Amino acid sequence: MTATVRADAVVRPWWGRARLWLIAAAVVVVAAIALAALAGTPGRSLDPRSASPDGSRALARVLADYGTRVIRTSDLDTARAATGTVLVTSPDDYSDAQLRRLTRAPRLVALRPGTRATTALLPGASPDPETDPDTQPGCGATGAAAAGVVDLPGDALVYDLGGTGTSCYGGAVVQRGSTVLLGSRELLRNDRLTREGVAALDVNLLSADRTSTTLVWLLPGADAGGSGPASVWDLFPDGVHRAFWWLLLVGVLVVLWRARRLGGVVREPLPVVVRAAELVEGHGRLYERAAARDRAADTLRAATTARLVRRLALPRGSSPQQVTAALAPRVQRNPADVWAVLAGAVPADDAGLVRLAADLDALEAAVDDTRGHA
């Protein structure tokens, strides 16, 4: 019976302290599992390893089935050294000089470049946002003719070559020399690959009509020097940003939980009885150890002022100025001297603090003497 009581006395306080933390941890774990289930496999946009809707894993596998090996990289030097086709998923993230060096590859495919990147890749060409693309090839290119009608997504952008070259699908696919511009990023996504003609067009463009055995898939990395949106998450493994935002959310919730009181202050009786004299001596030793003569002087003066207010029958909360004005004529002392005792400078040393305490006692004694003579 005694052992059961002792165990209960230990378990109850522990459970009371830890249950909120355990509940919070359980909520975080359940939320993380739910998020992982809803988000699917994490990965970057147009990542050939990502099976998420905006990834490109399905296209990479289709290319592999046709004999084209996909090399995923975010290193610009690796892409420049490629001996096959180079796919630039975010050309706007690179500088003009970097893009011009990439055009020296045997074959280059750039996805939906903006005006600056288009000029660097194909001088004289420019995007034409006012013109809509065409679902029909409309050109003699072998790959486009084989793909036929393509269900182009809403982000498809048309390019005006401004000179020689091949333009297909109303300008959504243009080529000059070994450089190809594809006006849509969504065409490479997993969730678009089953649309009409999309897979065939992707395979023909990226494998050079199934003649290229190597495709270097360039994702933006730390060496990108363009004006595109930079992201620090490119330096971390996939999915780290999700964990960061979850930890930040949990941290905010913990701060809000710990910072707000859900009720009034609970008064608890002291486990032992402490005599008033011991409490005063303890405070005095703490002040002495911390050399807090200012705090000690303020405490002595405040206590004396409060007692003088009662003895002089002044209104509660009277200031030291009011107490000085009433006390100086009562004890027949100079108001400046009384003010120096009640609200003067902080004592420079412990001896000065002792003298201040004696002066405060003398003021109270003088008031008592005047009351006795009255």
N, C-alpha and C positions, 0 to 999 in steps of 0.2 A: 504493500500500500504506500509506504514511504517513497520507494523508488518511482512508482507511478506519479505521485505528486511532484517529485523533483523533475521528472522528465517533462511533465506538463508545464511547470514553471519556466523551463528553459525553452520549450518549443513555442509557446504562445507569444512571448516578446519577440522572438526571432521572426515568426510569421507576420506579426504586425508591422515590423520594419521592412521586411523583404517583399511583401505581397504586391505592392505597387510596382516595384521594379520587375518582378516576375510577370505581371500582367502587361506592362509596357513591352517587355521583351517578346512575349507571345504575340502581341499585336504587330510588332515589327516583322516577326518571322512570317506570320500569316499574310501580311500585306506584300512582303517580298515574293512569296510563293505565288500569290495571285497576280502580281505584276509580271513575273516571269512567264506564267501561263498565258496571260493576255498578249504580252509583247512578242512571244515566240523567240526564235533564236536571235540573239543580239548580233549586230554587225553594222558596218558603215554603209551608207548609201552607195549603190553600184559596186559593192564589194563582191568579187567572184567567189568568195567563201561564205557569203551570207545567204541564208535561206529565208530571210524576212521578205515581206512583199517588195520593199525597195532595194533589195539586194540583186545580185546577178549570178547566183550559183547555178541556176537552171541553164542559163546560156553557156556558162563555162563547161558544163557537162555535155551539152549538145556539141560544142566545138571539139571537145575531147573525143566524142564519138566519131567525128569526121576527121580525126587525125591531127588536130591543131592543139598543141600543148600551150596551156595558159600559165604564164609566169606573173604572179601578182607581186607588185613592188610599189614602194613610195619613195624610192631613191632615184633621183634624176640621172645620176651617172649610170645606173644599171639600164635605164631606158635608152640613154644615148648610145650605149654599147651594144644595143640589140641588133641582131642580124635578120630579124623578121619584121612583122608589123608591130607598131607601137600604138596603143590606144590611150589617149589622154582624156580622162573622164572629166577633169575640171581645168580646161585651158586658161580660164580667166585668173586662176590662182598663180600663174607663172608670169614672169616678166617677158618683155619682148625679146630680149637676148636669149633667154632660156628657150622660148618657143622657136626662135630661128635655129638654134642648135638642134632642136628635136626634128626639124624638117629635114635634117641630113640623114635620118633613118631611112632604110630601104623603102618603108611605107609607113605613113602616119595617118591615123584617124582621130579627129578631134570632135568632141561632143559639145554641140551648141555653144560655140565661142561667142563672146560679145564683140562689140565693134573694134576695140583695141586689139584683142587676140586675133580676130579675123584678119585685120590688116597685117599683123606680124606673120601670120601663117600663109596668107594668100594676098600679097600686095595688090591693091586695086579692087578687091572684093569687099562687100559690106553687107550686114544684115538688112533685111527689108521687112520690118514688122507690119507694114500695111498690106502686104500680099499674103493670101492664103495658099497653103500647099495643095498639091494635087495628089489624089490617091492612085492615079495611074503613073507608070514609070515615065512615059513621055521622052525617053532617051534610048540610045542604042547600047548602053552599057550592059555587058553580059549578065552581071549579078542582079541588076535591077530588073532586066527583062525576065530572068528566071524567077524572081520573087513575085512579079506581077503586081496585082492590086494589093496595097498595104493599108491597113487601118491605122492611120497616123494619129497619135495622141494629141491632146489639146495644147501641149507645150511646143509643138513643132514650129520651128523658125525657118523662114525662107532666106536664101542668100543670093545676092546679085553678084555674079562673077566679075562684071565690069571688064571683061576681056575674054581671052580664050579659056577653054575648059569644057567640062561636061556637067550639065545640070539635069538632074532627075527629080521626079515628083514635084515639079513646079519650083525647084530650088531648095527643097528640103534636104537633098543630097547633092553635093557639088564636089567636083574633083578637078584638080589641075596638077599634072605631073604625078608625083607619088603622094600628094597630100589630099586627104578626103575630109570634108566637113559634113557631119551629120547633125541636122538641126533639132534633134530631140534626144534628151537623156532618158525619157521614160521608155523608149523603145527597147532598152537593155534590161529593164526591170523584170523580176520574176513574175509579177502579176500581169504583165503585158505580153508575155511571150506566146500565149495561146491565141492572141488576136490574129486576124487574117493577114497573112503574108509577113508578119513581124519576124518570126524565127528565121525564115528563109533570107530575108533582107539582112538581118544581123549576121548570120553565118557567112553570107557571100561577101559582105563588106569587111568583116574582121579577118576572114581567112583568105582575102584576095581571090575570091571565086574558087575557094578550096585548093589553092596552090601553095599557101603559106603554112608551114608546119609549126611555127612559133608565134605566139601573140604575147607581147609584154603589156600587161594591164597596169597602167600607171595611175595610182591614187595620190592625191595631194599629200605631201609630207612636210617636214620641218624645213626643207630646203627650197620650198616654193617661195619665189620672190615677187609675185605679182600683186595686183591691187585687189584681188578677190578676198572674200571674208576669211581671215585667219582664225584658226581654232587651236587652242592649247590641247584639246583632246586628241589631236593627231599624234601627240607624243606618248599617249598611254594605250594600253591594250583595249580592245573592243569591250564595251559595256561598263567601263570605269565611270563614265559620267552618270550612269543610272545609279550606281552605288553612292556616288558623291551627293547627288540631289536627295537620295533617301536619307543619308546620314545628316545632311543639313536640315531636312524636315524634322527628323527625330530630335536633333539638337534644339531646334526652336520650340518644339513641344515640351521638352524637358525644362527649358528656361521658363516658359510660361507657367508650367506646373509648379516649379519651385519658387517663382517670384511672386505668386499671388497667394494671399491667405484666403482660405475658404471659410474662415470663422474668426471669432475674437480670440484674443490672447488667453490662453488657459493658465490660470494660477494654480501652482502646485505647492503643497507644504514642503518646507525644508526637511530633509531626513533627520537633522539634529537641530537643537536649539542653540543659536549663536547669541551670546550676550552683546549688548550694544557697544560696550567698551572694547570688546575684542574686534568687532567689526570696524570701529573707528581706527583702532591701532593697525589693523590689516590694511585699510585704505591708506593710512599714513605711510606704512612701509612701502607700499606699491608706488606712491608718489615719490618717495625718497629714492627708491631704486631707479625710477625712470627720470629722475631730476626734473619732475613736472611741478616746479614751484609755481608756475602760472596757474595750473589747475588747482593746486592746493590753496593758493591765495584767493582765487575766485570762489572756491567753496567756503572758506572762512568768512569772507566778506558778505557773500550771499546769505549765509546763516545769520550773521550778526545783523544785517540790514532787515531781514524778516522779523527778528525778535524786536528790534528797535521800532519797526512799524507798529507792532502790537502795543509796545509800552508807551509810545507817543500818541496812540489812538489815531494814527493816520489811515487813510483808505488803503485797502488791500491792493498790492501791486504798485505801491508808490516807488518812484525812481530814487536812486541815490541822491540826485539833486534836491528832491523834495525832502528827503530825510535830513540832508545836511542843513537845509534852510530852517527846519524845525528844531534840529538838535543843537546847533551852534549857540543860539541865545540861551537855550535851556541849561547847558553846561558851562556857559560863559567862556567859550573858546572861539578862536578865529575860524571863520567858515572854511578858509583855505586849508587849515590844519585838519579839520574834520573831514574835508573832501579827500585829502591825501591819504587818510586812514581808510575811508570807506571805498574809494575808487581810484586810488593813486597808481603809481608805477608798480611793476612786478618786482619783488625783492630779488636782489642780485645773487644772494647766497642763502644757505640754510639759517645763518644767524639773523639775517634780515627777515626771514619768514617767521622766526621765533619772536622777533621784536614786533612784527605786525600783529601776531596773535595776542601779545601782551597789550598793545595799543587798543585793539578791538575790545578786549576784556575791560580795559580802563574806561572806554566810552560807555559801556553798559553799566559799569559800576557807578560812573558819574551820574547817569540817569537815575539809578536807584537812590543815590544820595539826595538828589533834588526832590524825589518823591517823598523821602523820609522827612526832609526839612519842611516840605509843604504841609 
